[in-house]
């Protein structure tokens, strides 16, 4: 990839971030913006339907916040001409809803999400979640990565570094390898990460996570992370 093209895209992202744009118009989408056209970014808004995920201090549902972030990330990556696939675009699960128990339906949903990686020969999997903890003071983005791929760790490092530098400069967390408790990552067949954007159990951070303004800033930073990773892959590890 030409250095000039990389610079143009980087400036575009940072300009959008600095101006805090409300929405990128399809009419302004650059026709030539196409980073690693054969790579598809699978964007997974965690939970959905009867599985609400974590419940915030104000009663917000994680599934709803996840979807808002995922839709924005999809918007920005699509604007840059990056292939994307949304696991869900509405409040629903994707497993077999005819199964008799909640547990069976949830297991089916998780397995269905993991199977989506096999739809594409060349893809990365980005799962978007919100975190919770028993104590209100815990806050900040935390990225987990699939243990069976060095590329997953590289992606996680880029996401953690970029998102924190742009939105949470005091966040000192580092990416963590997934255990068996995160089925989609532990059984990933492609580079895969799960981004816990913040803690809905922290009252102040929950307010940020529910804010349209912060959602756009964070989603831009997350999109830039993915863009940076794809460019690194094309340039043998050279970061933007």
N, C-alpha and C positions, 0 to 999 in steps of 0.2 A: 504494500500500500504506500502511495506517495506521501511524503511528509507534509506537503502542502494540503492534501486532502484531510489528513489527520488533524492538522491545525484548524482548518475550517470547521470541522465537526466539533472539535473541542471548544472553540470560541462560541459556537452556536449553543452548546449546552450551558456554558458558563454565563452567556448573555441572558439566556432564558432564566437561569437560576437567579441571577442578580436582579432582573426585572420582575421576578415573581409573576410570570405570565399567568393569566387566568385560564387560557386555552390556546393550544396551537391549532391554527386553521389548516384544514386539508388543502386549501388553495395555495398555501405558502410552502407546502412540502416539496423539498428539492428532489427532482426526478432522479438525480444521479447518486443520492445517498444510499449506498448499498455496501454494508460492511459484512464481509464473509457471508455472501448470499446463501451459501449452502447450510449454514448453521441456523437452527430454529431454537428460539428461547421459549421453553415451555413455562408459562407463568401460572402458578398454582395458588389461588386464594384459599388458604386453609379453612377446613370445616365447611359448614353450609347446611341448609335444611334443618332437620331436627337436631343436628350437632352444632350447637352455638359456640363451642369453645369456651375460653375464659370469659368471665363476666367482670366488667370494670366497676370501679368504685361508684359510678353514677348509674350503673345498671346497663351499660352498653355491652353489646355482644361482640366478641372477637371476630366472628364470622363476617359481620358487616364491615368492620374496619379493614379486615384483610381484603375484602372485595374492592373497597374504595382505593386502597393502595395499588392493588393489582391492575385495576382498570387504568389508572394513571400511568403506571409503568408501561403497560401495553401501548398506551397513547404515544408516549415519548419514543419508545423503541420503534414503533411502526413509523413514526415521523422520520426517523433516521434510516428507514428502509431495511431494518432488521426483521427477518422472519420471526413471527411470534405465533404461539398457540395458547389460547386461554383455556385452562381446565374448566372453569365455570365463569359465566358472565352474569349470573343471577344467584339468588338465594336458594341453592339446592345442593343435595348430595349427588354423587355421580355413580354410586354403587347400585346394587340390586335392591330396590325399595320394597320388593315383594317378600323378602325374607321375614320370618316371623318375630325375631327379637331385635332390639336395638343394637346389641353387641354384634350380631351377625351382619346387620346392615352396615355398621361402622367398619367392620373388618372388610366387607365387600368394597366399601368406598375407598379405603386405604389401598387395597390391592389394585383397584381400578386406576387410581392415580399413578401408582408405580408402573403399571403396564403401559401407560402413555409414552414412556420413554422409548419403547420399542416401535413406536409409530414412525420415528425419524432415524435415518442412518447417522445423522450428525446433529446433535442437539445438546443443550444444557438445560438443566431443570432448576427452576427458581421457585421455591415454596415460600410464601409470605404469611407470617404469623404475628401474633402479639403474645407477650409473655405475662406471667403472673407469679407472685411470691406472697408468702404470708405476711411479710413486713412491708409497710408502705414506703419505706425509704429507698428500696431497691429500684433502679431505673437504668435505662440505656440499651442501645442495640446490641444484640448478641447473635453471631452467625455460627451455624453448625454446618459441617460438611460430611459427605459420604466417605467412609473409611477405605473404600476399595479403589480409590482413584486419586493419584497425585494431582490431577487437574482440578478435582473438587476442592482440594486444599488451596491451590493457587487462586481459584475463583473466590473462595471464602476470604482469603487474605486481602484481595483487591476490594471486595465489598466492605469488609470491616474497616479497612484503612480509609477508603474514599468517603463512605457515608459518615464516619465519625469526624473526619477532617472538615467536611462541609456542613454538618449539622450538629455535631456533638464533640467539640474539640477537647472536652475534659473526660471523655469516655476512654478508659484504659483497658477495656475488655479485649480479649484476643479470641480468634476463632477456635471452636472446639470440635473435635471429632465426634461424630454421632455414635451412639450405642444402639443396641437392639431395640430400645424404646422408640426410636424414630424409624419406623419400618421403611418408609419411602426412601430415606437416605441409606439405611443399612443395606438395602437390597437394590440400590441404584445400579443401572447398567450404563449410565452416562454420567458425565460430570454433574454433580448435584449439590445444592446448598439450600439451607433453610434459614431465612432471615427473620429473627424475632425483632421486629422494628422497635418495640418498646414495651413497657410494663403497664398494662391497664389497671393493675393493682396499686399503682402509684397515682394518687389523685391528680398531681400536677402534670405528670406525663400523659395521663389519660386525656386531659384537656387538649394537649398538643396533638395527640393521635386522632382526636375527633375534629380538629381544626382543618378546614379546607386549605388554608394557607400553608400549614406545616405539612400536610399530606403531599402537596405539590412539590414543596422544597425537598422533602425526603425522597419522593418518587423520582425526581430529577437526579438526585445524587445516586440513587440505586441504579437508575438507567445508565448514568455515566459510568458506574462501576462495571456494568455488563459490557458496555461499549469498549471500555479500557481493556477488559479481559480479552475480548475478541481481537482487538488490535494487537495486543501482546502476542496472541497465538499466531497471528499472521506475520509478526515481526520477530519471531524467535525470542520472546521474553522482554522485548523493549517496551517499556511503559510510556503512556502519553504524558 
